[in-house]
Amino acid sequence: MTTPSTKALVPFVSVDDMMRLVHHIGLERMLSELADAIEADFKRWPSFDKTPRIPAHSDLGVIELMPTSDGELYGFKYVNGHPSNTASGLQTVTAFGLLADVANGYPVLLTEMTILTALRTAAMSALAARHLAPEGSRTMAVIGNGAQCEFQCLAFKAICGIDKVRLFDTDPAATRKALRNLAGRGLDVTACTSAQEAIEGADILTTVTADKRYATILSDNMVGPGVHINAVGGDCPGKTELAEAILHRSRIFVEFPPQSRIEGEIQQLAPDHPVTELWEVFAGTAPGRQSARDITLFDSVGFAIEDFSALRYVREAIRGTAYYVDLDLLADPDDPRDLMGMLLRSQTSAKLA
Ligand code: NAD
């Protein structure tokens, strides 16, 4: 019989442990470090296997698998998007993910990724804005004050120096919740009664609403020159947030074009409409903002490499801590070919017990 010390155990980070880890590291520090991890991986973009995520659509939402590998590690995330879930007390987005060693295929980490997705999405948004937003940006409007909202606000504070946020949601209870959670965090927070009011004086416009349709959260006349748009909520076929006319006036930056053309705001445009890949901006091989009057648009959909970076980060962060448990996930017979023997011996020991 195998003893626990010889078993290949897989570190598992539960939701409780992830929350403890975030508090241990510090929320804003973790957002900054995740942004650095994502930037480092985007700078070595050609070394990754890349594929648009694999969706299973239904009338009410989508379930997606997001795999990638850098040749040494392989990662995937399981994530759903169901905008109507909140009406029955469930979240719009939940996720978990796994990292594995490419050399032997054994998993090296299994973790919750609902909280981690909110963190990595916010870190990615703020990282893009660090490269694209007008210099000296201090004020951000956030339209859509659901689960992602406060993470976005705090990432932009930590990474871009935003100190004022102006919030709007069609459901005032969502805005009240965000106000409560952001109190005492060093942000000047204003609740607004319309999207138009929220964008007044804002350097950065974040849209992070959930609705499975072609919505118009920002119309053309709401967007003046010189702003940066962080469009997060349009991330599925048939689910967008911006009036098409805004896209024609913007310099558009995306994660992975083959996925963004299906899922992002740019699904509204011709398939050859020019866009810039963000990794090139991070690597210094493509320009970001070129003039103070540019409208820059990060058409965020969420790409597998961001999750890979987050998984890699968590694997390192939990080393030497108590923020995980070892899972008996992999059958591990003493003789690798004697899987049946292991099963049969377990029956004998069960009878003896
Ligand atoms: P959520 O359901 O918790 O919050 C969405 C909020 O949008 C709700 O409070 C709702 O009242 C509000 N809303 C809907 N229509 C609106 C409108 N017209 N104007 C103003 N507010 C409106 O969802 P969440 O977890 O915060 O996610 C928000 C969106 O972000 C979802 O569409 C999700 O799929 C997307 N998302 C994208 C990424 C990415 O990487 N790009 C990652 C995570 C989530």
Boltz pocket constraint, residues with backbone or C-beta under 6 A from the ligand:
constraints:
  - pocket:
      binder: B
      contacts: [[A, 81], [A, 83], [A, 86], [A, 92], [A, 93], [A, 117], [A, 121], [A, 143], [A, 144], [A, 145], [A, 146], [A, 147], [A, 148], [A, 149], [A, 168], [A, 169], [A, 170], [A, 171], [A, 174], [A, 208], [A, 209], [A, 210], [A, 211], [A, 215], [A, 216], [A, 217], [A, 231], [A, 232], [A, 233], [A, 234], [A, 235], [A, 300], [A, 301], [A, 302], [A, 303]]
      max_distance: 6.0
